[in-house]
Amino acid sequence: MVVIVLICIVTTGFQESLLLGDWRIILFPVLSVGVNSCFVWLLKQHGGDPYTKPQVALNAVCHIAHDLLGTEAGLLVLTAMVYYKGRDAKRRESKRS
């Protein structure tokens, strides 16, 4: 699982850095894939058996944190990067005119 996460982080981070030209874009796959994978690992280790001894509270907390800290934070970083790239391009274009 660690190898898959690293491959995903490196390939998407590299492609996005080429597209946007900013190294900070690596935060997107780290948050979206890395943090989500950590919470999946936590659930597997400490979540209990879902059929005989479920840990409902821990399961709920991990899923909420998974969504907020992983997926939403990654999308927020990506959205901010695309927005700032567009804003900077628009400023450069207006200075040329």
MOGITA-V915036 format. One record per backbone hydrogen bond with DSSP energy under -1.0 kcal/mol. CO is the residue of the C=O (numbers start at 1). NH is the residue of the N-H. If there is no record, write none. Layout:
CO&NH / CO&NH
This chain:
1&5 / 2&6 / 3&7 / 4&8 / 5&9 / 6&10 / 7&11 / 8&12 / 9&13 / 10&14 / 11&15 / 12&16 / 13&17 / 14&18 / 15&19 / 16&20 / 17&21 / 22&25 / 23&26 / 24&27 / 25&28 / 26&30 / 27&31 / 28&32 / 29&33 / 29&34 / 30&35 / 33&37 / 34&38 / 35&39 / 36&40 / 37&41 / 38&42 / 39&43 / 40&44 / 41&45 / 42&46 / 43&47 / 47&55 / 49&53 / 55&59 / 56&60 / 57&61 / 58&62 / 59&63 / 60&64 / 61&65 / 62&66 / 63&67 / 64&68 / 65&69 / 66&70 / 66&71 / 67&72 / 70&74 / 71&75 / 72&76 / 73&77 / 74&78 / 75&79 / 76&80 / 77&81 / 78&82 / 79&83 / 80&84 / 81&85 / 82&86 / 83&87 / 84&88 / 85&89 / 86&90 / 87&91 / 88&92 / 89&93 / 90&94 / 91&95 / 92&96 / 93&97
